[in-house]
Amino acid sequence: MPNIETIISPALFHLHEEDIEHKNVVVIDILRATTTICVAFANGAKEILPVSKPEDAAAMQQLGWIAAAERHGETVPGFDMGNSPQDYSAERVNGRKIALTTTNGTRALQMSKSARNVWVGSFLNMDAICKALLSDNHDILLFCAGWKDKFNLEDTIYAGALARKLSAQFIIEDDATLAAIDLYMAAENNMAGYLQKASHVNRFKSLHIESDLDICLKTNSTDILPVFTNGSIYPQNP
């Protein structure tokens, strides 16, 4: 029976790097990159290229791509779009390709590129992620993007929710995954309320973008499964 492990911070990624090619990785950045990617595809985006620097995103504009950049929770000056799912309406992204750089999520995606499969996980597509993981039936690595290499509540809670849903079909012996499940069970009855104490939610409040939280906590609003392959992310139906 395959197993599930959880990385609670990119700073711990090196502990799993040697055997990642045999695992299915779910990259998790609930607030907000992986949520925003799911919203963009649900609204008709064709492809999303995760890049390291704002300059890399800006360079793609010459090829007709939308360039989007976020740092420290805010849209980088000079870019029309940042990392808010509310930026990615059908009117703006339908039929378009997007070059995206964010503080945490796009970095975690790039770190995972040698995995067996790399999927973009959010509450919005949780059932689609579960179906894919059950269908492929290989070891799973739940990769929390965190915040600047630090642990965060929201990504770990999602990892716990996902692991709990898969627990009958996968071995869970990893303490990080067990702790994530416990954290999810503490939060599940009032997720938005529980996360009011989270550092990133407080960052939202200081930036007056609290309305993003409601979008990020919607469950199963899309069945699109974003897959990261050959350096870019594409929508896939399970």
N, C-alpha and C positions, 0 to 999 in steps of 0.2 A: 504494500500500500504506500503511495507517495506521501510526502510530508509537506507541512507548511512552516515557513520561518518568516520572521518579521525583522526588518531593519528600521529602527526607530529614528535614525539620523543618517544622512549621507556620510558623516564622519566615520561610521562603522562599516561602510560599504566594502572596504578592503578585506574584511574578514570573509566575504562571500565571493570575491571577484574571481578566484581561481576556478570554481566549478559552475559559474553562472550560465555557461553555454548549455547546460543540461536542464535548466530550470525555466519555468514560465514566471515572468516578472510582471507584477501589477504596480505601476508607478502611481503614487497617491499624493496629490497636492490639493486638498479639498478647498482651501481658501487661498488661491483660486484657480491655478493653472489647469488642473485636470478637469475641473468643472467647466471652465471656460472653453476648453477644447471640445468637450461633449456638446455644449451649447452651440458652438460654431458649426459642428457637423450636423446637428439636428436642424440648423437653419440653412443648410445647403452648401457649406464650404466644401471645396474639392480636396484640398491638401493643406497641411500645416507643417511648416519646416521649423523645428526648434533650433535656434541659433544661440551662440554664446554671448554676443555683444550687440548693443543697439546698432552699431555701425554695420554689422552683418545683415540685420533686418532692413536697414535703410538701403543697402546696396541692392536688395531684391526688388525694390520699387521700380528700378529701371527695366525690369523684366515684366512689369505689370502686376506684381504681387502687392497685397496689402502688407504694410510694415507695422508691426505692433511691438511696443516695448514697455516694460514695467520694471522699476527698481524701488525697493523699500515701500511697496504698496501703492506707489503713485505712477501715473503715466509719465514716461520720460519726455521732457520738453521737446517739441518738434514732431512728435508722433500723434496721429489722430486717435489711436487706440492703445489701450494698455492691457490690463489683465482682468478687467471687470466683465463678467458674462453679459452684462447689460449693453456693452459695446458691440456685441456680436449678433446684431439683429439680422433677420433674413434680408432686409433691404440693403444692408452693408456687405454681407458675406456670401450671399447665395451665388454659387457658380464661381467663386473666387479662390485663389490660393493665398495663404497667409504665412509670412515669416514672423515668428514670435520669439521673443526673449523675455524671460521673467527671472525674478530673484532666485527662485528655488526649483520650480517644477521642470523647466526645460533643462536645467543642469542634471537633475536626476534621470531624465530620459536619456540624455547623452551618455551618462555613466552606465546605463543598462544595455547599450546597443548590441553587445555580444551574446545576450540571452537567447534561449530557444525561441521564445516569443516575448514581446513587450507590449502590454496592453495598458491603456489609459483608464484608470478607475476613478469613479465618482459615485456619490449617492444616486445621481441621475441615471446611471446605467448599471446599477449593482446586479440586477438579475442577469443581464447580458454577460457581465464579467463572470458570474458564477457558472453560467452555462458553458462558456468557453473553457474555463478551468476544469470543469467536470468532464467535458468532452475530450480534452487533450490528455488529462490524467497523468501529468508529470509533477515532479516536485515544484512547489510554489514559493516564490519570494515576494513578500509584500513590502514594497519599498516606499517608506514615508519620506517625503521630500523635506519635511520639517521647516525650520526658519533659520537660514544662515548656519547650517550644521547643528542646530539645536533641536532637541525634542519639542514637539508640539502636541497639544491635546487632540485637535480635530483629525489629523491624519492617522494617529494611533487609534482613535475611536473607530474610524472607518475600517482600519485593518482588523480590529476586533470584530466588527459587524460581519465582515466578509468571512473571516476565519470561523466564526460561529456557524454561519450558514453552511460551511463546507465540512464541518467537523465530523460528520458521520462517514465521509468518504476519504478523509485524509488523516494522517497521524499528526498530532500536535504535541510535541515534547519541548519545544522552544519556549523558554521563560518569557521572552519578549511577546510572543504571540499569546501566551496564557494571560499575561498582564493586559494586553490589548483587549482581550475578550472581557476581562473583569471591568476594565474602564468603560467599554461599550455598554455592558449591563448596568453600570451605575448611571449612564447618561441616557439610555434608550427611551425612557418614558417622557423625557422633556429635553430633547437634544439642544434646542435653541437656548433654553434656560440654563442648561449645564454649561454651555460654551460661553455664556456671558463673562465668565472669569478668565477665559482664554486670552493670552497675550495678543494674538492676532485679531481677535474680535475687539479688544480695546484699541488696537491700532486702527481698525475700521472706524470706530467711534471718533477717534481724533481726526480722521480724514473725511468724516461725514459720508461714509459709504456703507453704512449698516444694512442698507436694503439688499446688498449682495448676499448677505448671510441666508436670507430666506430662499434664494435661488439655489445656493450651494447645498442646502439641506433637503431639497426636494428628492423624493425617492422614486426611481423607475419611471421617469418622465420620457425616456428614450430607450430604444433597444439597439442603438448604434454602438458598435464596439471599435473605438479608435485603436489601430494597430501601428506601432512604430517599427518601420522596416526600411532598410536601405537609406537611412538618414532622414526619413520624413514620416509623417503620420497620415494615415488614410482611413476613411470610414469603412467599416465592415459590418454587415449584418450577421448576427450569429446563426 
